[in-house]
Amino acid sequence: MAGGWAMLPILICSAVALAIVLERCWTLRRRSVLPPGLGEEVRTWARSGQLDPSHLTALANGSPLGELLASALAVRNRPRELIKERIEDTGRHVVHRMERYLNTLGTIALIGPLLGLLGTVIGLIRMFMDVMKGGVGDPMKMAGGIGEALICTATGLIVAIPAYVLHRYFRSKVAGYCVEMEKQATELLDELTVAQQPAARPRAASRTPTESSAG
């Protein structure tokens, strides 16, 4: 109430930022993104060759890492370069979903202080306009008006600072997940490449009758 109408957008931004932080904390749990032991389990499936569409569907729907590995298994009989391209394409979609709402959080961190400054400037303008109309009057009242105007700036900073810190935190968390998912995808790609290689021919071939007589 003391900060004026400019407090309303700041409070809305704070509510949106809180909702994004809670949602991202739940979505970006490590167990949810990188289930323990999933990479080794999928490589075991690839070695056994027992893969059916139901397995791949369940794997893709289980976690971001599972979706990435399932995309490689879906084209496991293709050349290595095509499998790698499919992993890269799927990885871009997975990263985009993990970074959902982070741009909004960064925007709130940027505009929070600006909204606070706007409210403060408007409050000061209104106060000086009153001074022009009725004179200085009570200096203590004027000082109180300045303090009320600065409430907007303080509130904007209170909203923006945690939003900026958490925005950077979630960005770094997603970057770390990307590195680990890339490692798991590379190991699966190597496994699929080895499985595609034909069995080595025996080096000691049987000698022809002509070679035997020549010997």
C-alpha positions as CSV (number, residue, x, y, z in Angstrom):
1,M,0.0,0.0,0.0
2,A,2.8,2.4,0.8
3,G,4.7,1.7,-2.4
4,G,1.8,2.6,-4.7
5,W,0.4,1.0,-7.8
6,A,3.9,0.0,-9.0
7,M,4.1,-2.6,-6.2
8,L,1.4,-4.7,-8.0
9,P,3.6,-5.8,-11.0
10,I,6.5,-6.4,-8.6
11,L,4.3,-8.7,-6.5
12,I,3.0,-10.5,-9.6
13,C,6.6,-11.1,-10.7
14,S,7.5,-12.4,-7.3
15,A,4.6,-14.9,-7.4
16,V,5.5,-16.1,-10.9
17,A,9.2,-16.4,-9.9
18,L,8.3,-18.5,-6.9
19,A,6.1,-20.8,-9.0
20,I,8.9,-21.3,-11.6
21,V,11.5,-22.0,-8.9
22,L,9.3,-24.7,-7.2
23,E,8.4,-26.3,-10.5
24,R,12.0,-26.4,-11.7
25,C,13.3,-27.7,-8.4
26,W,10.8,-30.6,-8.8
27,T,11.4,-31.2,-12.5
28,L,15.2,-31.0,-12.4
29,R,15.8,-33.5,-9.6
30,R,18.8,-35.6,-10.4
31,R,16.9,-38.9,-9.9
32,S,14.2,-37.6,-12.3
33,V,16.7,-36.5,-15.0
34,L,19.4,-39.1,-14.7
35,P,18.0,-42.2,-13.1
36,P,20.8,-44.2,-11.3
37,G,22.1,-47.1,-13.3
38,L,19.9,-46.4,-16.4
39,G,22.8,-46.0,-18.8
40,E,24.3,-49.4,-17.8
41,E,20.9,-51.0,-18.0
42,V,20.3,-49.7,-21.5
43,R,23.8,-50.8,-22.7
44,T,22.9,-54.3,-21.4
45,W,19.8,-54.2,-23.5
46,A,21.8,-53.2,-26.5
47,R,24.3,-56.1,-26.0
48,S,21.5,-58.6,-25.6
49,G,19.6,-57.4,-28.7
50,Q,16.3,-57.9,-27.0
51,L,14.6,-54.6,-27.7
52,D,11.0,-54.2,-28.6
53,P,8.8,-51.0,-29.1
54,S,7.3,-51.3,-25.7
55,H,10.7,-51.1,-24.0
56,L,11.7,-48.1,-26.1
57,T,8.4,-46.3,-25.4
58,A,8.7,-46.8,-21.7
59,L,12.4,-45.8,-21.8
60,A,11.6,-42.6,-23.7
61,N,8.8,-41.6,-21.4
62,G,10.7,-42.3,-18.2
63,S,13.3,-39.5,-18.1
64,P,15.2,-37.0,-20.3
65,L,18.2,-39.4,-20.3
66,G,15.9,-42.3,-21.2
67,E,14.5,-40.3,-24.1
68,L,18.0,-39.6,-25.4
69,L,19.1,-43.2,-25.2
70,A,15.8,-44.4,-26.7
71,S,16.3,-42.2,-29.7
72,A,19.7,-44.0,-30.4
73,L,18.2,-47.4,-29.9
74,A,15.4,-46.6,-32.3
75,V,17.9,-46.3,-35.2
76,R,20.5,-48.8,-33.8
77,N,20.8,-50.6,-37.1
78,R,21.8,-47.4,-39.0
79,P,25.4,-46.2,-39.6
80,R,27.1,-44.5,-36.7
81,E,26.9,-41.0,-38.2
82,L,23.1,-41.3,-38.5
83,I,22.7,-42.5,-34.9
84,K,24.9,-39.6,-33.8
85,E,22.7,-37.1,-35.7
86,R,19.6,-38.6,-34.1
87,I,21.1,-38.2,-30.6
88,E,22.0,-34.6,-31.3
89,D,18.6,-33.7,-32.6
90,T,16.9,-35.4,-29.6
91,G,19.3,-33.8,-27.3
92,R,18.4,-30.3,-28.4
93,H,14.7,-31.0,-27.7
94,V,15.6,-32.5,-24.3
95,V,17.7,-29.5,-23.3
96,H,15.0,-27.1,-24.4
97,R,12.5,-28.8,-22.1
98,M,14.9,-28.7,-19.2
99,E,15.4,-25.0,-19.7
100,R,11.7,-24.3,-19.8
101,Y,10.7,-21.1,-17.9
102,L,14.3,-20.2,-17.2
103,N,14.1,-17.3,-19.6
104,T,11.1,-16.0,-17.8
105,L,12.9,-16.3,-14.5
106,G,15.8,-14.3,-16.0
107,T,13.5,-11.7,-17.3
108,I,12.0,-11.2,-13.8
109,A,15.5,-10.9,-12.4
110,L,16.1,-8.1,-15.0
111,I,12.9,-6.1,-14.7
112,G,12.4,-6.3,-10.9
113,P,14.8,-3.5,-10.1
114,L,13.5,-1.5,-13.1
115,L,9.9,-1.8,-11.8
116,G,11.1,-0.7,-8.4
117,L,12.9,2.3,-9.8
118,L,9.9,3.2,-11.8
119,G,7.7,3.2,-8.7
120,T,10.2,5.2,-6.8
121,V,10.5,7.8,-9.6
122,I,6.7,8.1,-9.9
123,G,6.4,8.5,-6.1
124,L,9.0,11.2,-6.0
125,I,7.4,13.1,-8.9
126,R,4.0,13.0,-7.2
127,M,5.6,14.2,-3.9
128,F,7.3,17.2,-5.6
129,M,4.2,18.1,-7.5
130,D,2.4,18.3,-4.1
131,V,5.3,20.5,-2.8
132,M,4.9,22.8,-5.8
133,K,1.2,23.2,-5.1
134,G,1.2,23.5,-1.3
135,G,4.7,24.4,-0.3
136,V,7.3,22.4,1.7
137,G,5.1,22.2,4.8
138,D,6.3,19.7,7.3
139,P,9.9,18.5,6.4
140,M,9.3,15.2,8.3
141,K,6.3,14.5,6.1
142,M,8.4,15.1,3.1
143,A,11.0,12.7,4.4
144,G,8.3,10.1,5.0
145,G,7.1,10.4,1.5
146,I,10.6,9.8,0.1
147,G,10.9,6.7,2.3
148,E,7.6,5.4,1.0
149,A,8.8,6.0,-2.6
150,L,11.9,4.0,-1.9
151,I,9.9,1.0,-0.8
152,C,9.4,0.1,-4.5
153,T,13.1,0.0,-5.2
154,A,13.8,-2.2,-2.1
155,T,11.0,-4.6,-3.0
156,G,12.2,-4.8,-6.7
157,L,15.7,-5.7,-5.5
158,I,14.3,-8.3,-3.0
159,V,12.5,-10.0,-5.8
160,A,15.3,-9.7,-8.4
161,I,18.3,-10.8,-6.5
162,P,17.0,-14.3,-5.6
163,A,15.5,-14.7,-9.1
164,Y,18.9,-14.0,-10.7
165,V,20.8,-16.3,-8.3
166,L,18.4,-19.2,-8.9
167,H,18.3,-18.5,-12.7
168,R,22.1,-19.0,-12.8
169,Y,21.9,-22.0,-10.5
170,F,19.3,-23.8,-12.8
171,R,21.3,-22.9,-15.9
172,S,24.5,-24.5,-14.4
173,K,22.5,-27.5,-13.3
174,V,21.1,-28.1,-16.8
175,A,24.6,-27.7,-18.2
176,G,26.0,-30.3,-15.8
177,Y,23.1,-32.7,-16.8
178,C,23.9,-32.1,-20.5
179,V,27.5,-33.2,-20.0
180,E,26.5,-36.4,-18.2
181,M,23.9,-37.2,-20.7
182,E,26.4,-36.7,-23.5
183,K,28.7,-39.1,-21.8
184,Q,26.0,-41.8,-21.5
185,A,24.9,-41.3,-25.1
186,T,28.5,-41.7,-26.3
187,E,29.0,-44.9,-24.4
188,L,25.8,-46.3,-25.9
189,L,26.9,-45.2,-29.3
190,D,30.2,-47.0,-28.9
191,E,28.3,-50.1,-27.8
192,L,26.0,-50.0,-30.8
193,T,28.9,-49.4,-33.2
194,V,30.7,-52.5,-31.8
195,A,27.6,-54.6,-32.2
196,Q,27.3,-53.6,-35.8
197,Q,30.8,-54.7,-36.7
198,P,30.9,-58.1,-38.5
199,A,32.7,-60.9,-36.9
200,A,36.4,-61.1,-37.8
201,R,37.3,-63.7,-40.4
202,P,39.7,-66.4,-39.3
203,R,43.1,-65.4,-40.4
204,A,44.3,-69.0,-41.0
205,A,42.5,-70.0,-44.2
206,S,42.6,-73.6,-45.4
207,R,45.3,-74.2,-48.0
208,T,44.3,-75.2,-51.6
209,P,45.4,-78.5,-53.1
210,T,47.7,-76.5,-55.4
211,E,49.4,-74.8,-52.5
212,S,49.7,-78.1,-50.7
213,S,51.4,-79.8,-53.7
214,A,53.7,-76.8,-54.1
215,G,54.7,-77.1,-50.5
